[in-house]
Structures are given as C-alpha cells and as structure tokens.
C-alpha cells in the first residue's frame, strides 16, 4: 500500500518562552527569562522605578556599582535572572496574594522594561504549586479547651 503524506504546516506563532516573560511574587522577587534578560542588554543590575499614577514598574539596566542598583542574580539552569525587590513592595504598599505574570511587558525606547500592574495576571504555575503545597500540608486544628 502506498503512503499518501499530507504536510502539516507549522504554527507561525512563537512559543511563550520566545517572548518577554517576567513574573513577580508576593516577596518582591522579580524573575525574568534569559531571553528577556538578553533583550534588556544583559545587565548585571537594574534600577527599579515605580509610577504610582499608572501603576507601572520600570526596570532600567544599570551597573552593580550604580547607586540604588539591584543585582541580577542567575536563577536556575536556563540562564534566567532574579532580583529581590521587597523594598518596592513595602514602600509602594503593594499587596500581592499570588505570583503575577506580566503578559504585556515591553521595553521602551530608553531601554526600560515596563511591567504594568493593571494588566498583570495571576501566574497559573504558581496557583498549581500553591494547591500542591496545601494538599501536602495537613491542617491541624487546636482546641483551646485542651490547652488548659
């Protein structure tokens, strides 16, 4: 029997890791993929800005010796970068319950990575991790009458 092959064309859309991918957790850790880090100029540190009127976070590439620069630490085996910015959470009074993902993150002409909190979404990976963590941790209720 002769095979009749039909070509299946590739989807022209790029995968999720091929674009800009940035997340921020409730502890203030901002994590970006290696590709995002490279698009911002492979900076060793970033200055962090906050636009209160527009609810946007800005990450400007900088040098580690610059005043107020947060170092970009390697995160994982794939080359992504992480920076701890708890001060941003504390000073700007941001209350995050879950890890946020910034699907519309963009780099402006000045080279600043813009993270818009108004368009941020809850990261589905963090929700799944949280569900697994809660399922593994047994809940124990303490009866106050037994403590005396």
Secondary structure, 3 states (H helix, E strand, C coil): CCCCCCCCCCCCCCCHHHCCCEEECCCCEEEECHHHHHHCCCCCEEEEEEECCCCEEEEEEECCCCCCEEECEEECCCCEEEEECHHHHHHCCCCCCCCEECCCCEECCCCEEEEECCCCEECHHHHHHHHHHHHHCCCCCCCHHHCC
